[in-house]
Amino acid sequence: MTFTRKYERILRKTRGILYKNPLLSLGLAMPLAIIPSYNLTITAAVCLSMLICFVPTVFIAGIIGKRIVSPWQVVVYPLIACVLMIPTRMLLQMLFPMIQDTLGIYFSLICVNTLLFYATDHAAQKHPLQALGLGLRLWFGAALVALICGAIREIAATGAILGVVLFPNGSHIPIAQMAMGGFILLAFFAALCRLIHRSILWLTKRADASKGGEQR
């Protein structure tokens, strides 16, 4: 079981990114990551906002979590994220001048979403540095999937990405920029990742079996 154990160790070290990805396997914050993210620019703005608001809030949960009783956690942590949203809005206004009009209510969802509640609940039982690592892994895992899906949706719908035309004469798929298209793409992406995971497990077990046979 040498290869299988190595693979499992890799998965444990990448928990929240490759393993137990918050979007693909846990289904957390999907509306936030999919509905507004119909092109790469908007997706990058959402991911940057999550980095500034989400990760520090999870870190703070690791510091003060054990001092706050459970009913108040759903009030305290969103308030912390809302305070962090103030400098976030200022930064995004400089980087993406029209982004606030585009995102609208989804700015508020960054402060109140299932991923935030899931992460702060787990971070409250951890050391602050462990909580910070958890927040970074969950953010990176969600951001990675969102950016890949955002890029695919923009290319599929417009034939371009970040203003660079890749397929000027290709057939475009307008539904890719709709919410339904985003959820369908995420479902196929999750299925593909699960297929890859199962294939790797099958190959590692086969390699272990072959190695065991050679030793005999």
GROMACS elastic network, one bead per residue, 0.5 to 0.9 nm:
[ bonds ]
;  ai    aj funct       b0    kb
    1     4     6  0.52329   500
    1     5     6  0.60714   500
    1     6     6  0.86512   500
    1   204     6  0.80724   500
    1   205     6  0.68560   500
    1   207     6  0.86783   500
    1   208     6  0.53383   500
    1   209     6  0.78709   500
    1   212     6  0.86782   500
    2     5     6  0.53241   500
    2     6     6  0.63375   500
    2     7     6  0.87622   500
    2   204     6  0.83993   500
    2   205     6  0.88372   500
    2   207     6  0.88967   500
    2   208     6  0.63767   500
    3     6     6  0.50912   500
    3     7     6  0.62059   500
    3     8     6  0.86287   500
    3   204     6  0.53619   500
    3   205     6  0.72363   500
    3   207     6  0.71630   500
    3   208     6  0.62448   500
    4     7     6  0.51035   500
    4     8     6  0.61601   500
    4     9     6  0.86136   500
    4   200     6  0.89390   500
    4   201     6  0.68334   500
    4   203     6  0.89695   500
    4   204     6  0.53757   500
    4   205     6  0.61947   500
    4   207     6  0.88160   500
    4   208     6  0.74503   500
    5     8     6  0.50120   500
    5     9     6  0.61092   500
    5    10     6  0.86269   500
    6     9     6  0.50898   500
    6    10     6  0.63155   500
    6    11     6  0.87414   500
    7    10     6  0.51073   500
    7    11     6  0.63225   500
    7    12     6  0.87658   500
    7   200     6  0.84268   500
    7   201     6  0.80061   500
    7   204     6  0.79250   500
    8    11     6  0.50049   500
    8    12     6  0.62168   500
    8    13     6  0.86888   500
    9    12     6  0.51133   500
    9    13     6  0.62844   500
    9    14     6  0.87117   500
   10    13     6  0.52202   500
   10    14     6  0.63220   500
   10    15     6  0.87282   500
   10    18     6  0.89886   500
   10    19     6  0.89714   500
   11    14     6  0.51252   500
   11    15     6  0.60632   500
   11    17     6  0.87544   500
   11    18     6  0.65804   500
   11    19     6  0.54345   500
   11    20     6  0.88289   500
   12    15     6  0.51980   500
   12    16     6  0.89723   500
   12    19     6  0.70656   500
   13    16     6  0.89760   500
   13    19     6  0.86129   500
   14    17     6  0.53786   500
   14    18     6  0.56176   500
   14    19     6  0.60515   500
   14    20     6  0.87036   500
   14   137     6  0.74705   500
   15    18     6  0.62942   500
   15    20     6  0.57945   500
   15    21     6  0.71657   500
   15   134     6  0.84570   500
   15   137     6  0.71428   500
   15   138     6  0.81067   500
   15   141     6  0.88448   500
   16    19     6  0.55948   500
   16    20     6  0.50805   500
   16    22     6  0.62844   500
   16   134     6  0.75347   500
   16   135     6  0.88923   500
   16   136     6  0.87719   500
   16   137     6  0.52150   500
   16   139     6  0.81208   500
   16   140     6  0.79339   500
   16   141     6  0.57136   500
   16   142     6  0.82208   500
   17    20     6  0.69233   500
   17    21     6  0.51022   500
   17    22     6  0.78961   500
   17   137     6  0.58246   500
   17   138     6  0.64351   500
   17   139     6  0.83742   500
   17   140     6  0.64761   500
   17   142     6  0.75180   500
   17   144     6  0.81506   500
   18    21     6  0.59363   500
   18   141     6  0.70637   500
   19    22     6  0.89345   500
   19    25     6  0.81037   500
   19   141     6  0.89538   500
   20    23     6  0.84691   500
   20    24     6  0.75304   500
   20    25     6  0.54510   500
   20    26     6  0.65792   500
   20   138     6  0.89789   500
   20   141     6  0.89183   500
   21    24     6  0.54058   500
   21    25     6  0.54668   500
   21    26     6  0.65550   500
   21    27     6  0.84487   500
   21   137     6  0.88738   500
   21   138     6  0.70588   500
   21   141     6  0.56810   500
   21   142     6  0.68579   500
   21   145     6  0.87423   500
   22    25     6  0.60496   500
   22    27     6  0.59551   500
   22    28     6  0.53655   500
   22    29     6  0.78776   500
   22    30     6  0.88233   500
   22   115     6  0.72162   500
   22   138     6  0.63709   500
   22   139     6  0.84790   500
   22   141     6  0.67776   500
   22   142     6  0.59857   500
   23    26     6  0.57577   500
   23    28     6  0.53628   500
   23    29     6  0.69822   500
   23    30     6  0.62316   500
   23    33     6  0.82879   500
   23   115     6  0.89473   500
   23   141     6  0.77739   500
   23   142     6  0.58123   500
   23   145     6  0.73351   500
   23   146     6  0.84691   500
   23   186     6  0.85117   500
   23   190     6  0.85573   500
   24    27     6  0.58887   500
   24    28     6  0.83282   500
   24   142     6  0.84261   500
   24   145     6  0.79924   500
   24   186     6  0.75532   500
   24   187     6  0.80164   500
   24   189     6  0.79182   500
   24   190     6  0.52246   500
   24   191     6  0.86883   500
   24   193     6  0.83243   500
   25    28     6  0.84842   500
   25   190     6  0.74721   500
   27    30     6  0.61055   500
   27   115     6  0.88589   500
   28    31     6  0.85632   500
   28   113     6  0.79641   500
   28   114     6  0.55665   500
   28   115     6  0.51533   500
   28   116     6  0.88871   500
   28   118     6  0.82766   500
   28   142     6  0.88054   500
   29    32     6  0.54015   500
   29    33     6  0.63098   500
   29    34     6  0.86226   500
   29   109     6  0.88096   500
   29   110     6  0.88566   500
   29   113     6  0.58151   500
   29   114     6  0.54765   500
   29   115     6  0.54399   500
   29   116     6  0.83676   500
   29   142     6  0.86857   500
   30    33     6  0.51022   500
   30    34     6  0.57772   500
   30    35     6  0.79342   500
   30   114     6  0.89027   500
   30   183     6  0.83005   500
   31    34     6  0.52888   500
   31    35     6  0.53515   500
   31    36     6  0.78927   500
   31   106     6  0.89176   500
   31   179     6  0.85868   500
   31   183     6  0.87355   500
   32    35     6  0.61567   500
   32    36     6  0.66808   500
   32    37     6  0.79737   500
   32    46     6  0.82507   500
   32   106     6  0.64532   500
   32   107     6  0.89216   500
   32   109     6  0.67178   500
   32   110     6  0.73067   500
   32   113     6  0.79108   500
   33    36     6  0.68871   500
   33    37     6  0.61753   500
   33    43     6  0.75363   500
   33    46     6  0.76338   500
   33    47     6  0.84144   500
   33   142     6  0.77335   500
   33   143     6  0.80985   500
   33   145     6  0.86904   500
   33   146     6  0.58095   500
   34    37     6  0.52158   500
   34    38     6  0.72770   500
   34    43     6  0.85822   500
   34   146     6  0.69448   500
   34   149     6  0.80354   500
   34   150     6  0.79605   500
   34   179     6  0.67993   500
   34   182     6  0.56149   500
   34   183     6  0.67132   500
   34   186     6  0.81143   500
   35    38     6  0.69879   500
   35   106     6  0.89561   500
   35   177     6  0.87106   500
   35   178     6  0.74519   500
   35   180     6  0.82969   500
   35   182     6  0.67887   500
   35   183     6  0.81405   500
   36    39     6  0.83974   500
   36    42     6  0.71024   500
   36    43     6  0.74337   500
   36    46     6  0.84144   500
   36   102     6  0.81337   500
   36   103     6  0.63870   500
   36   106     6  0.72672   500
   36   179     6  0.78621   500
   37    40     6  0.70755   500
   37    41     6  0.82034   500
   37    42     6  0.55735   500
   37    44     6  0.84171   500
   37    46     6  0.77334   500
   37   103     6  0.89807   500
   37   146     6  0.73393   500
   37   147     6  0.82673   500
   37   149     6  0.81462   500
   37   150     6  0.56334   500
   37   153     6  0.85946   500
   37   177     6  0.82988   500
   37   179     6  0.88194   500
   37   182     6  0.81855   500
   38    41     6  0.87007   500
   38    42     6  0.71226   500
   38    43     6  0.72239   500
   38   149     6  0.82359   500
   38   150     6  0.54554   500
   38   151     6  0.80999   500
   38   152     6  0.89463   500
   38   153     6  0.59511   500
   38   154     6  0.62403   500
   38   157     6  0.89357   500
   38   176     6  0.74601   500
   38   178     6  0.71933   500
   38   179     6  0.79943   500
   38   182     6  0.74137   500
   39    42     6  0.57599   500
   39    43     6  0.62414   500
   39    44     6  0.87408   500
   39   147     6  0.86406   500
   39   149     6  0.85564   500
   39   151     6  0.60541   500
   39   152     6  0.82012   500
   39   153     6  0.63458   500
   39   155     6  0.82757   500
   39   161     6  0.77585   500
   39   162     6  0.81488   500
   39   177     6  0.75264   500
   40    44     6  0.60079   500
   40    45     6  0.86025   500
   40   146     6  0.88743   500
   40   147     6  0.63918   500
   40   148     6  0.83853   500
   40   149     6  0.84825   500
   40   151     6  0.50924   500
   40   152     6  0.85787   500
   40   153     6  0.83710   500
   40   154     6  0.67636   500
   40   161     6  0.71496   500
   40   162     6  0.67861   500
   41    44     6  0.51670   500
   41    45     6  0.63380   500
   41    46     6  0.87954   500
   41    96     6  0.84454   500
   41    99     6  0.89265   500
   41   150     6  0.83626   500
   41   151     6  0.88625   500
   41   161     6  0.89230   500
   41   162     6  0.68480   500
   42    45     6  0.50186   500
   42    46     6  0.62690   500
   42    47     6  0.86289   500
   42    96     6  0.87676   500
   42    99     6  0.70987   500
   42   102     6  0.81153   500
   42   103     6  0.78245   500
   42   150     6  0.82337   500
   43    46     6  0.51419   500
   43    47     6  0.61608   500
   43    48     6  0.85974   500
   43   143     6  0.82892   500
   43   146     6  0.66202   500
   43   147     6  0.59941   500
   43   149     6  0.89028   500
   43   150     6  0.60596   500
   43   151     6  0.85217   500
   44    47     6  0.50468   500
   44    48     6  0.60705   500
   44    49     6  0.85353   500
   44   143     6  0.82142   500
   44   146     6  0.86028   500
   44   147     6  0.68469   500
   44   150     6  0.87323   500
   45    48     6  0.51643   500
   45    49     6  0.61750   500
   45    50     6  0.86311   500
   45    92     6  0.70256   500
   45    95     6  0.86911   500
   45    96     6  0.76388   500
   45    99     6  0.76038   500
   46    49     6  0.50912   500
   46    50     6  0.61951   500
   46    51     6  0.86800   500
   46   103     6  0.85043   500
   46   106     6  0.85662   500
   46   107     6  0.79654   500
   46   110     6  0.80975   500
   46   143     6  0.85842   500
   47    50     6  0.50316   500
   47    51     6  0.62175   500
   47    52     6  0.88251   500
   47   139     6  0.79732   500
   47   140     6  0.87210   500
   47   142     6  0.83235   500
   47   143     6  0.55953   500
   47   144     6  0.89426   500
   47   146     6  0.80233   500
   47   147     6  0.81846   500
   48    51     6  0.50338   500
   48    52     6  0.64169   500
   48    53     6  0.86675   500
   48    88     6  0.83843   500
   48    92     6  0.84451   500
   48   143     6  0.87807   500
   49    52     6  0.53034   500
   49    53     6  0.60513   500
   49    54     6  0.78417   500
   49    85     6  0.76079   500
   49    88     6  0.61112   500
   49    89     6  0.81188   500
   49    92     6  0.79600   500
   49   107     6  0.81696   500
   49   110     6  0.74108   500
   50    53     6  0.51956   500
   50    55     6  0.71234   500
   50   110     6  0.63994   500
   50   111     6  0.85870   500
   50   139     6  0.71487   500
   50   143     6  0.85530   500
   51    54     6  0.56389   500
   51    55     6  0.55072   500
   51    56     6  0.78679   500
   51   135     6  0.89823   500
   51   136     6  0.80159   500
   51   139     6  0.67381   500
   51   140     6  0.86066   500
   52    55     6  0.63703   500
   52    56     6  0.67022   500
   52    57     6  0.87694   500
   52    81     6  0.87110   500
   52    84     6  0.69449   500
   52    85     6  0.77318   500
   52    87     6  0.87046   500
   52    88     6  0.66167   500
   53    56     6  0.61277   500
   53    57     6  0.63735   500
   53    58     6  0.89670   500
   53    80     6  0.81622   500
   53    81     6  0.51153   500
   53    82     6  0.76510   500
   53    83     6  0.83922   500
   53    84     6  0.53267   500
   53    85     6  0.60892   500
   53    88     6  0.75017   500
   53   110     6  0.74729   500
   53   111     6  0.72078   500
   54    57     6  0.52741   500
   54    58     6  0.63164   500
   54    59     6  0.87811   500
   54    81     6  0.66026   500
   54    84     6  0.87440   500
   54   110     6  0.75583   500
   54   111     6  0.75193   500
   54   115     6  0.88320   500
   54   116     6  0.65742   500
   54   119     6  0.89581   500
   54   135     6  0.73491   500
   54   136     6  0.89449   500
   54   139     6  0.76404   500
   55    58     6  0.52202   500
   55    59     6  0.63008   500
   55    60     6  0.87380   500
   55   116     6  0.89787   500
   55   132     6  0.68504   500
   55   133     6  0.89657   500
   55   134     6  0.86420   500
   55   136     6  0.61070   500
   55   138     6  0.87604   500
   55   139     6  0.70974   500
   56    60     6  0.61171   500
   56    61     6  0.85353   500
   56    80     6  0.88762   500
   56    81     6  0.81816   500
   56    84     6  0.84497   500
   56   132     6  0.75300   500
   56   135     6  0.79304   500
   57    60     6  0.50563   500
   57    61     6  0.61773   500
   57    62     6  0.87963   500
   57    77     6  0.64747   500
   57    78     6  0.83040   500
   57    80     6  0.63724   500
   57    81     6  0.60581   500
   57    84     6  0.84843   500
   57   116     6  0.82221   500
   57   120     6  0.74521   500
   57   135     6  0.84739   500
   58    62     6  0.65354   500
   58    63     6  0.89886   500
   58    77     6  0.82488   500
   58   116     6  0.75433   500
   58   119     6  0.63073   500
   58   120     6  0.50918   500
   58   121     6  0.87156   500
   58   122     6  0.88864   500
   58   123     6  0.62293   500
   58   124     6  0.82321   500
   58   128     6  0.87874   500
   58   131     6  0.62727   500
   58   132     6  0.64892   500
   58   134     6  0.79334   500
   58   135     6  0.56432   500
   58   136     6  0.89222   500
   59    62     6  0.51832   500
   59    63     6  0.67313   500
   59   120     6  0.81901   500
   59   123     6  0.73111   500
   59   124     6  0.89058   500
   59   128     6  0.58694   500
   59   129     6  0.73394   500
   59   130     6  0.83804   500
   59   131     6  0.53185   500
   59   133     6  0.83750   500
   59   134     6  0.85680   500
   59   135     6  0.69961   500
   60    63     6  0.50119   500
   60    64     6  0.61976   500
   60    65     6  0.75576   500
   60    77     6  0.85255   500
   60    80     6  0.87487   500
   60   120     6  0.85352   500
   60   123     6  0.86319   500
   60   124     6  0.86193   500
   60   128     6  0.73483   500
   60   131     6  0.82549   500
   60   132     6  0.84336   500
   61    64     6  0.53650   500
   61    66     6  0.82887   500
   61    73     6  0.89015   500
   61    77     6  0.74564   500
   61   119     6  0.87445   500
   61   120     6  0.55213   500
   61   121     6  0.78204   500
   61   122     6  0.87467   500
   61   123     6  0.58008   500
   61   124     6  0.51328   500
   61   125     6  0.86975   500
   61   126     6  0.88192   500
   61   128     6  0.77439   500
   61   131     6  0.74580   500
   62    65     6  0.55263   500
   62    66     6  0.79470   500
   62   120     6  0.76026   500
   62   122     6  0.85406   500
   62   125     6  0.68676   500
   62   126     6  0.57190   500
   62   127     6  0.58048   500
   62   129     6  0.76842   500
   62   130     6  0.77408   500
   62   131     6  0.51987   500
   62   132     6  0.75984   500
   63    66     6  0.77779   500
   63    67     6  0.87126   500
   63   123     6  0.86868   500
   63   124     6  0.73924   500
   63   126     6  0.85236   500
   63   127     6  0.73027   500
   63   128     6  0.53358   500
   63   131     6  0.84758   500
   64    67     6  0.54508   500
   64    68     6  0.68052   500
   64   124     6  0.71983   500
   64   128     6  0.89073   500
   65    68     6  0.55164   500
   65    69     6  0.81460   500
   65    73     6  0.79420   500
   65   120     6  0.78566   500
   65   121     6  0.79952   500
   65   123     6  0.73698   500
   65   125     6  0.70487   500
   65   126     6  0.86696   500
   66    69     6  0.74364   500
   66   124     6  0.59021   500
   66   125     6  0.68766   500
   67   124     6  0.89572   500
   68    71     6  0.83792   500
   68    72     6  0.65412   500
   68    73     6  0.64544   500
   68    76     6  0.86067   500
   68   124     6  0.89029   500
   69    72     6  0.58644   500
   69    73     6  0.67432   500
   70    73     6  0.54026   500
   70    74     6  0.77330   500
   70   121     6  0.87557   500
   71    74     6  0.64634   500
   71    75     6  0.78506   500
   72    75     6  0.52618   500
   72    76     6  0.61357   500
   72    77     6  0.86628   500
   73    76     6  0.51834   500
   73    77     6  0.60047   500
   73    78     6  0.84052   500
   73   117     6  0.84175   500
   73   120     6  0.82743   500
   73   121     6  0.80456   500
   74    77     6  0.61572   500
   74    78     6  0.66741   500
   74    79     6  0.88884   500
   74   112     6  0.88811   500
   74   117     6  0.70768   500
   75    78     6  0.58353   500
   75    79     6  0.63590   500
   75    80     6  0.89358   500
   76    79     6  0.52264   500
   76    80     6  0.63505   500
   76    81     6  0.88260   500
   77    80     6  0.50407   500
   77    81     6  0.62597   500
   77    82     6  0.85908   500
   77   111     6  0.82942   500
   77   112     6  0.88231   500
   77   116     6  0.81694   500
   77   117     6  0.80507   500
   77   120     6  0.75392   500
   78    82     6  0.60796   500
   78    83     6  0.87058   500
   78   110     6  0.89407   500
   78   111     6  0.52240   500
   78   112     6  0.58012   500
   78   113     6  0.87982   500
   78   116     6  0.80740   500
   78   117     6  0.85566   500
   79    83     6  0.63284   500
   79    84     6  0.87172   500
   79   111     6  0.76612   500
   80    83     6  0.51937   500
   80    84     6  0.64021   500
   80    85     6  0.86658   500
   80   111     6  0.82958   500
   81    84     6  0.50472   500
   81    85     6  0.61393   500
   81   110     6  0.79042   500
   81   111     6  0.51331   500
   81   112     6  0.82461   500
   82    86     6  0.70137   500
   82   108     6  0.79346   500
   82   110     6  0.86061   500
   82   111     6  0.57965   500
   82   112     6  0.88438   500
   83    86     6  0.57279   500
   83    87     6  0.80785   500
   84    87     6  0.60868   500
   84    88     6  0.64930   500
   84    89     6  0.89783   500
   84   111     6  0.89880   500
   85    89     6  0.60106   500
   85    90     6  0.86446   500
   85   107     6  0.82914   500
   85   108     6  0.86099   500
   85   110     6  0.85310   500
   85   111     6  0.77690   500
   86    89     6  0.54322   500
   86    90     6  0.66514   500
   86    91     6  0.89345   500
   87    90     6  0.50480   500
   87    91     6  0.61891   500
   87    92     6  0.86288   500
   88    91     6  0.51489   500
   88    92     6  0.61294   500
   88    93     6  0.84624   500
   89    92     6  0.51648   500
   89    93     6  0.59765   500
   89    94     6  0.87053   500
   89   100     6  0.78565   500
   89   107     6  0.86741   500
   90    93     6  0.51499   500
   90    94     6  0.65706   500
   90    95     6  0.89207   500
   91    94     6  0.53053   500
   91    95     6  0.63518   500
   91    96     6  0.84264   500
   92    96     6  0.53824   500
   92    97     6  0.70746   500
   92    98     6  0.89984   500
   92    99     6  0.72526   500
   92   100     6  0.79706   500
   93    96     6  0.53554   500
   93    98     6  0.72157   500
   93    99     6  0.70742   500
   93   100     6  0.72972   500
   94    97     6  0.58149   500
   95    99     6  0.87934   500
   96    99     6  0.53341   500
   96   100     6  0.81905   500
   97   100     6  0.75390   500
   97   101     6  0.89207   500
   98   101     6  0.57167   500
   98   102     6  0.66266   500
   99   103     6  0.61055   500
   99   104     6  0.83848   500
  100   103     6  0.52964   500
  100   104     6  0.58030   500
  100   107     6  0.76944   500
  101   104     6  0.55082   500
  103   106     6  0.53893   500
  103   107     6  0.62695   500
  104   107     6  0.61181   500
  104   108     6  0.80133   500
  105   108     6  0.54478   500
  105   109     6  0.67346   500
  106   110     6  0.65750   500
  107   110     6  0.55086   500
  107   111     6  0.75787   500
  108   111     6  0.55709   500
  108   112     6  0.67373   500
  109   113     6  0.57419   500
  110   113     6  0.63184   500
  110   116     6  0.81949   500
  111   116     6  0.74737   500
  112   115     6  0.85723   500
  112   116     6  0.68546   500
  112   117     6  0.78436   500
  113   116     6  0.55484   500
  113   117     6  0.66698   500
  113   118     6  0.88303   500
  114   117     6  0.51769   500
  114   118     6  0.60053   500
  114   119     6  0.84976   500
  115   118     6  0.50900   500
  115   119     6  0.60119   500
  115   120     6  0.85151   500
  115   138     6  0.83128   500
  116   119     6  0.52414   500
  116   120     6  0.60572   500
  116   121     6  0.84180   500
  117   120     6  0.53558   500
  117   121     6  0.60090   500
  117   122     6  0.86585   500
  118   121     6  0.53607   500
  118   122     6  0.64639   500
  118   123     6  0.86438   500
  119   122     6  0.52982   500
  119   123     6  0.59264   500
  119   124     6  0.85513   500
  119   131     6  0.84094   500
  119   134     6  0.74430   500
  119   135     6  0.66703   500
  119   138     6  0.78203   500
  120   124     6  0.59414   500
  120   125     6  0.89421   500
  120   131     6  0.82511   500
  120   135     6  0.84384   500
  121   124     6  0.54610   500
  121   125     6  0.74403   500
  122   125     6  0.58078   500
  122   126     6  0.71257   500
  122   131     6  0.78963   500
  122   134     6  0.85614   500
  123   126     6  0.51442   500
  123   127     6  0.77123   500
  123   128     6  0.76992   500
  123   130     6  0.75872   500
  123   132     6  0.80359   500
  123   134     6  0.72184   500
  123   135     6  0.80268   500
  124   127     6  0.81012   500
  124   128     6  0.85136   500
  124   131     6  0.75907   500
  125   131     6  0.84116   500
  126   129     6  0.80886   500
  126   130     6  0.59553   500
  126   131     6  0.57581   500
  127   130     6  0.51425   500
  127   131     6  0.60853   500
  127   132     6  0.86484   500
  128   132     6  0.61557   500
  128   133     6  0.86473   500
  129   133     6  0.62345   500
  129   134     6  0.85826   500
  130   133     6  0.50234   500
  130   134     6  0.61496   500
  130   135     6  0.86142   500
  131   135     6  0.61504   500
  131   136     6  0.86214   500
  132   135     6  0.50799   500
  132   136     6  0.61734   500
  132   137     6  0.85997   500
  133   136     6  0.51596   500
  133   137     6  0.61208   500
  133   138     6  0.85612   500
  134   137     6  0.52373   500
  134   138     6  0.61147   500
  134   139     6  0.84522   500
  135   138     6  0.52737   500
  135   139     6  0.59894   500
  135   140     6  0.84461   500
  136   139     6  0.50991   500
  136   140     6  0.59157   500
  136   141     6  0.83964   500
  137   140     6  0.51151   500
  137   141     6  0.59556   500
  137   142     6  0.85043   500
  138   141     6  0.51377   500
  138   142     6  0.61368   500
  138   143     6  0.84245   500
  139   142     6  0.52337   500
  139   143     6  0.58808   500
  139   144     6  0.83825   500
  140   144     6  0.58426   500
  140   145     6  0.85777   500
  141   144     6  0.52741   500
  141   145     6  0.64836   500
  141   146     6  0.86741   500
  142   145     6  0.54303   500
  142   146     6  0.61092   500
  142   147     6  0.85977   500
  143   146     6  0.50133   500
  143   147     6  0.59261   500
  143   148     6  0.84864   500
  144   147     6  0.53111   500
  144   148     6  0.62524   500
  144   149     6  0.86396   500
  145   148     6  0.52495   500
  145   149     6  0.61474   500
  145   150     6  0.84525   500
  145   186     6  0.83685   500
  145   189     6  0.86994   500
  146   149     6  0.51721   500
  146   150     6  0.58791   500
  146   151     6  0.85050   500
  146   186     6  0.88229   500
  147   151     6  0.60405   500
  147   152     6  0.85416   500
  148   151     6  0.52670   500
  148   152     6  0.62569   500
  148   153     6  0.86262   500
  149   152     6  0.51258   500
  149   153     6  0.60254   500
  149   154     6  0.85768   500
  149   182     6  0.74018   500
  149   185     6  0.70840   500
  149   186     6  0.70193   500
  149   189     6  0.83756   500
  150   153     6  0.51574   500
  150   154     6  0.61827   500
  150   155     6  0.86483   500
  150   177     6  0.89018   500
  150   182     6  0.82831   500
  151   154     6  0.52680   500
  151   155     6  0.62358   500
  151   156     6  0.85328   500
  151   161     6  0.68123   500
  151   162     6  0.88442   500
  152   155     6  0.52354   500
  152   156     6  0.59586   500
  152   157     6  0.84836   500
  152   161     6  0.87741   500
  152   176     6  0.83731   500
  152   185     6  0.87145   500
  153   156     6  0.51034   500
  153   157     6  0.59792   500
  153   158     6  0.83776   500
  153   173     6  0.86444   500
  153   174     6  0.89850   500
  153   175     6  0.88125   500
  153   176     6  0.50697   500
  153   177     6  0.59988   500
  153   181     6  0.79806   500
  153   182     6  0.72474   500
  153   185     6  0.82218   500
  154   157     6  0.52752   500
  154   158     6  0.58430   500
  154   159     6  0.70881   500
  154   160     6  0.66026   500
  154   161     6  0.60591   500
  154   162     6  0.85164   500
  154   176     6  0.74026   500
  154   177     6  0.69405   500
  155   158     6  0.54450   500
  155   161     6  0.57525   500
  155   165     6  0.86554   500
  155   166     6  0.77108   500
  155   167     6  0.81595   500
  155   172     6  0.81986   500
  155   173     6  0.89329   500
  155   176     6  0.88556   500
  156   159     6  0.57711   500
  156   160     6  0.80818   500
  156   171     6  0.82816   500
  156   172     6  0.57106   500
  156   173     6  0.54886   500
  156   174     6  0.75730   500
  156   175     6  0.88485   500
  156   176     6  0.62935   500
  156   177     6  0.83821   500
  157   160     6  0.81727   500
  157   171     6  0.86999   500
  157   172     6  0.50494   500
  157   175     6  0.70720   500
  157   176     6  0.54548   500
  157   177     6  0.61543   500
  158   161     6  0.78871   500
  158   165     6  0.82511   500
  158   167     6  0.83419   500
  158   168     6  0.86916   500
  158   171     6  0.88949   500
  158   172     6  0.59318   500
  158   173     6  0.75723   500
  158   174     6  0.75518   500
  158   177     6  0.89720   500
  159   164     6  0.86843   500
  159   165     6  0.60526   500
  159   166     6  0.56709   500
  159   168     6  0.62752   500
  159   169     6  0.82687   500
  159   170     6  0.68366   500
  159   171     6  0.79435   500
  159   172     6  0.63865   500
  159   173     6  0.89215   500
  160   163     6  0.60115   500
  160   164     6  0.52344   500
  160   166     6  0.50905   500
  160   167     6  0.66409   500
  160   168     6  0.78721   500
  161   164     6  0.52441   500
  161   165     6  0.65467   500
  161   166     6  0.73291   500
  162   165     6  0.84208   500
  165   168     6  0.61056   500
  166   170     6  0.88619   500
  167   170     6  0.51253   500
  167   171     6  0.82776   500
  167   172     6  0.89001   500
  168   171     6  0.87660   500
  169   172     6  0.89044   500
  172   176     6  0.88516   500
  173   176     6  0.57639   500
  173   177     6  0.81825   500
  174   177     6  0.59343   500
  174   178     6  0.73932   500
  174   181     6  0.87249   500
  175   178     6  0.50873   500
  175   179     6  0.80918   500
  175   180     6  0.73024   500
  175   181     6  0.53622   500
  175   182     6  0.84811   500
  176   179     6  0.77942   500
  176   180     6  0.77505   500
  176   182     6  0.62596   500
  176   184     6  0.88709   500
  176   185     6  0.81232   500
  177   180     6  0.83496   500
  177   181     6  0.64151   500
  177   182     6  0.69903   500
  178   181     6  0.52667   500
  178   182     6  0.64945   500
  178   183     6  0.89820   500
  179   182     6  0.50529   500
  179   183     6  0.63764   500
  179   184     6  0.86691   500
  180   183     6  0.52766   500
  180   184     6  0.61894   500
  180   185     6  0.85934   500
  181   184     6  0.51138   500
  181   185     6  0.60815   500
  181   186     6  0.85725   500
  182   185     6  0.51572   500
  182   186     6  0.61675   500
  182   187     6  0.86355   500
  183   186     6  0.50461   500
  183   187     6  0.61517   500
  183   188     6  0.87144   500
  184   187     6  0.51111   500
  184   188     6  0.63605   500
  184   189     6  0.86057   500
  185   188     6  0.51924   500
  185   189     6  0.60784   500
  185   190     6  0.85844   500
  186   190     6  0.60389   500
  186   191     6  0.85306   500
  187   190     6  0.51469   500
  187   191     6  0.62222   500
  187   192     6  0.86310   500
  188   191     6  0.50406   500
  188   192     6  0.61159   500
  188   193     6  0.86550   500
  189   192     6  0.50426   500
  189   193     6  0.62214   500
  189   194     6  0.86131   500
  190   193     6  0.51629   500
  190   194     6  0.61877   500
  190   195     6  0.86027   500
  191   194     6  0.50900   500
  191   195     6  0.61506   500
  191   196     6  0.86694   500
  192   195     6  0.50270   500
  192   196     6  0.62265   500
  192   197     6  0.86221   500
  193   196     6  0.50537   500
  193   197     6  0.61385   500
  193   198     6  0.86501   500
  194   198     6  0.61684   500
  194   199     6  0.84921   500
  195   198     6  0.51953   500
  195   199     6  0.60489   500
  195   200     6  0.85970   500
  196   199     6  0.50327   500
  196   200     6  0.61498   500
  196   201     6  0.86268   500
  197   200     6  0.52329   500
  197   201     6  0.62833   500
  197   202     6  0.86779   500
  198   201     6  0.50424   500
  198   202     6  0.61209   500
  198   203     6  0.85919   500
  199   202     6  0.50512   500
  199   203     6  0.61189   500
  199   204     6  0.85614   500
  200   203     6  0.50660   500
  200   204     6  0.60239   500
  200   205     6  0.84815   500
  201   204     6  0.51854   500
  201   205     6  0.60880   500
  201   206     6  0.84614   500
  202   205     6  0.52547   500
  202   206     6  0.60881   500
  202   207     6  0.85735   500
  203   206     6  0.50012   500
  203   207     6  0.60482   500
  203   208     6  0.85639   500
  204   208     6  0.61151   500
  204   209     6  0.85338   500
  205   209     6  0.60969   500
  205   210     6  0.85825   500
  206   209     6  0.50063   500
  206   210     6  0.61559   500
  206   211     6  0.85563   500
  207   210     6  0.50863   500
  207   211     6  0.61073   500
  207   212     6  0.85324   500
  208   211     6  0.50536   500
  208   212     6  0.60504   500
  208   213     6  0.85595   500
  209   212     6  0.50868   500
  209   213     6  0.61838   500
  209   214     6  0.87289   500
  210   213     6  0.50843   500
  210   214     6  0.62870   500
  210   215     6  0.87643   500
  211   214     6  0.51826   500
  211   215     6  0.63486   500
  211   216     6  0.88481   500
  212   215     6  0.52191   500
  212   216     6  0.64850   500
  213   216     6  0.52615   500
